[in-house]
């Protein structure tokens, strides 16, 4: 064995191919810089190189300016992308998790950095088309979230990374967000009688996939993602990308440098734990509750999965979003609905805030539609 040619490549890491993959992601990230031009989070690059310095100016920020950072991953949904061989939407799931979490506290997401852990890029260019697909999603998702992507780290991890097929990967991100002190949500803003407006989610979003995979695999075997369902397949329907709501909600509530169009008293991002956990968490400080009698129906693929797995409605609403990706607490629901219509977002009044510390849901699940599900806050 000739260990002088490229010892690192022989061990499974080809730095030349990795450099090309990094360039692909950097060229994609550069396309997102324009999302923050002229506002807080504008990216400064002293010289143009994927390994070069990228930063933002924070001089002259007013008193009462706050910044934080949140972290999350695309979770095991990446396996669905690997199963169906479609990688240009998984960035929507990744950015939805970190950017939509930023608005829970009244912040505005501005910058995202990601870390793509892969098994190996190999020693030729055969996996670079997948990197290009990921990069396309990068650009499109960042536009939806109105953020700049400041880096795209790639790490070849060898046998430490497992997944489906011969190019498994994991994808995580950090999101920097900023806020004005008077715009931060504390939970005390929420009042009895406020309306709860929900925003529709058309798929599973990015949670509960361990349960989803188990149900489909027990019913259809290891190749469940190839099973036809309607005009599509179970795999493609499970991969339905998460909607990103942060740009829209920042417009409603107001961002770091902008005033809003509606009064918003609280935001719940419906991810793991579903409505009971996520809305309950928002209500906990006020010791209030919510009566939700007009939720969206779950997406058809969600209802199909619930029925196939014989999942009780109580458990379904704690595992999945069941048709709502976000809930907004507002004293001005009509204004919110008008703004949502203008933005092309499906929204409806689901119910109102109550004085009892319980979240009560009128079920749209398949077990017993119309039953009242009661969850303590």
N, C-alpha and C positions, 0 to 999 in steps of 0.2 A: 504494500500500500504506500503510495507517495503522499507523505504527510506534509510536503513542502508546498504543494499546489494551492490548496485551500483547506487547511485543517478544520476550520470552523464549518465549512460546507460539508465536509465529510462527516462531521458529527451531527449534521441535520439542520444547520442554520447557514443559509447562503446570504451573506450580508449584501451582495450586489442585488439580488432579487428583492431583499427587504428594503433596500434603499429606493428601488423603483416603486415598490408598493407605497412607501412613505411619500414619495413625490406625488403619486396619484391622489392620496388623501390630502396632501398640502394644497395641491391645485384646486381641489374641491373646497377646502376650507377658505381659500382666498376669495372664492365666489360669495362666501357668506359675510365677508367683512363689510360689504355695502349695506347690509341690514342695519348696522349701527352708525353709519356715516352721519356726522353732524349732531350726535346725541351721546349721552353717557354710554360708555362701552365702545366708543370708536377705537378701532385697532390701529396701533402705531407700529410700523415695521421699519427699523432703521436700514435693513437691507433684506432683499428678497431671496429667502432660502428656507427650505422646510425645516432645517435645523437652527435657523436664525432666531433672534430675539423678537418676540411679539408681546406688546404691552398696551396698556391704556393709561391715559392721563387722569389723575385724580386730584390735580391741583385745584384750588379755589372752590372745593365743594362746600356748600353752606352748612352752618350748624344744624344739627338734627338729621344729618345724612347717615344712613345705616347700610351696611353690606353684610351678606352672609353667603354661604356656599352649601349646596345640597348634593348628595351623592345617590346614585342608583344604577341599576343595570337593566339590560333588556331581558334578563332572567332566562328561563328555559324556553322562552318563545323562539330563541335563535335556532333551536332544534327543528322547529316547524319550517323555518326558512331553509335549513339544510336538507330537510326531507323533500320539499317540493322544488328545490333548486331555484328559488326566487329570493333575491337578497336586496332588492331596491326599496323595500318598505320598512325594514327592521329598524332603520334610523328613526322613523316616526314613533315607534314604541319606546326607543331609548330616550329621545328628547321629550316625549310626552311625560315620562316618569319624572325627569328632573326639572323641566321647565314649568309644567303644570303644578308641581309641588311648590314652586317659588311663590305663586300667587296666593297660596293659602294664608300667608301672613301679610298680604297686602304689598308684596314686593313686585319688582319688574325684572324678569330674567334678562341678562344682557350677554353673558359669555358662557360658552360651553367648551370643556375639554374632554376628550374621550381616550379610552385605553382599550385597544382591540387585542385580545389574547388569542392567538391561533396555535394550532399544533405545529404546522410547518408550511412554509411557502414552496418547499421543494427547491430544486436546483435549476428550474427553467421557468417559463412564463405561463404555465398552464393554469395557475390559480389567479393570475392577475385580472382576468375578466370578472371574477367574484369581487375583488377589491374595487374594481370600477363600478360594479353595481352598488356596493355599499356606499361609494362616494356619491353616486347620483342621489341616493336616498338622503345622505348627509345634507346636500345642498337644498333639496326640496323641503326637508323637515325643518331646517334652520330658517328658511323663508317663512314657513308657517308660524314658527315660534318667535320670529323677529329677533333672533340672536346671531351673534358671530361665533363661529367655531375657531378657537384660537390655537388648537393643536389636535393631532390625531396620532397618538402613540401606537405603535405596533410592536408586539412582543411575541417571538416564536418560543413556545413553551414546551414543545415536544410531548412526551407521554403524559404530562400533567394536565393536558386539555383533552377532554373526551366529548363526543357528540355523535351525530349521525353522519355517515358517509366519510369521505376521505379528506374533507376540509372542515373539521369542527372548529368552532370559535366561540368565545364569550366576549361580550361588549359592555363596558361600563362607562359612566360619565360623571363629571362634576359640573354643576351649574352655579355661576356667580350671579347673585341678584342684589339689587339695590332698592332702597325705599326711603321715603320721607317719614319722619317720626309721626306726623299727624295722619299718615295713611296706613300705619300698621294696624292689623287686626289683633285684638287682645281676647276676643270672645265676649267682652262686656258690651259690645255694640249691639248685640242681638237682643231683640225685644219680642215679647209675646205679641202675636198678631202679625209679625213679619211674614211675608210669603216665601215659599221655597220654590225656586224655578230650577228645573232640571234641564240639562243639555244632553241630547241623544248621543249614544255610542252604538255603533253599528256592528260590533263584534265582541270578542271576549276582552278587549283592551289588552292588558299585559299581566293578567293575574289569574291564578287558579289553573295553570297549565299542567301541573303535576296530576291534578284530578282529571283534567280534560284528556290527557294522554292515556291515563289508566282506563278511563271509560271506553275510549275508542279502541284501544288495543285489546281489551277484554272482549269487545263485541266483534272486532274485525281482524284481529291478529296484528303482527308487527308492521305490515304494510298498510295500515289503516288510512294513511294519508292519500292513498291512490283510489279509495272507494268513491264512486260517483255519488253526488248528492245534489239533486236538482240539475241545474245547468253547470255545476262546478264539481269540485271534489272536497272531501272533508279537510284535506290538508290546506287547500287554498282558502277555504272559508275560515278555518282556524287562524290563518295568517292575516286576516283582515286587519289593516294597520290601525293603530290607535289614532283617534282624533286629538289634535293639539289645540287647546282652548286658550292658552296664555295670552296670545296677542289680543283676542277678543275681550277677555276679562280685564286686561290692563286698560283697554280702551274704555270699558265701562267704569272702572273704579278710579282710573287715573294712574299714570306711571310716575317715575321719578321726576320728570320734567314736564308732565302734562296733567291737565285736569280731566276728570272723568265726566261721563254723560249721565250717570245714574248713581243713586245711593246704594252701596253694597255694604252689608253688615257682616258677612261671613262667606267663606268659600269652602266647600268640601270636595276633595278630589277622590272619586270613587274608584279605589284600587283594592288592594288586599284587605279583606274584612268587610268589603261591600258597604252599602249604605249604613247598616247598623253601627259599624265601627267608625267609619270616616265622618259621617254626619254627627254621630254621637260624640266623637272627640271634639268637634267644633263647639258643640252645645254644652260640654261638661262644665266649663267655667261659669256659664250663666245659670246653670242648674235648670235649664229649660228643656223642652222636648219638641217633637214634630209629629204631626198627623199627615201622612202622605197617602192620599186616596186617589191620586191621578198620575201615577208614574207611567213612563213609557213602557210599552211591551218589550220584553227581551228580543234581541235579534233571533231570527229563526234558527240559526245554528246553535245558539245558546239553549233555546228551548228543546231542540232535538237532543242535545247532549244531556240535558237534565232528565229528559224522558228515558233515554237509552240507559242512563246510569241509575235510574230510579232514585234520584236525589230529592229529598224533601224540600219544600219551598223554603223553610227556615234555613236550611244549610245552603241552598242555592243563593239566597240573598246575602249570606255571609262569605261565600266563595267568589262570586262573580258580580259584575256591575249590574246585570239584569236590565240593560237598556239605557242606563244613565252613566255618563262619564264624569259628570260634574254637577254639583248642586250649589246654587247661589241663594243666599239669604238676603232678602231685599224688601224695603218698604215701598218700592216703586216697581212692581212686577210688570206693569204695562209698558213702561219705558224700556225695561230689559227685553221684553218680547219684541218690541219694535226694532231695537238695535240688533237683536239676533236675526230677525227676518232680513234686515238690510245686509247682514254679514253672511247670509246663507246658512245659518246654523239652526237646526231644529231645536226648539225650546218650548216648554209649556209649564204652567203653574201646577206643581205636584201637590201642594198642600200649604200648611202654615205652621208657624211656631206656636207651641202650646206651653201652658204653665207646669205640666207634669213632666218629670225627667224620664221620658220614654220616647223612643222612636216607634211609631205605629205605622205599619205598611199594609196597604190593601194589595194583596198579592196578585201579580200577573204571572206567577209560575204555573207549571203544568200540573202540579199535584192537586191543588184545590184553588183555582182562580177565585178571587173575591174574598178569601179568608183574611182575617186581621192577624197580622204577625206583630207581636209585641216584644220589643227589645229594650232593656233598661239602659239608660245613658250612664 
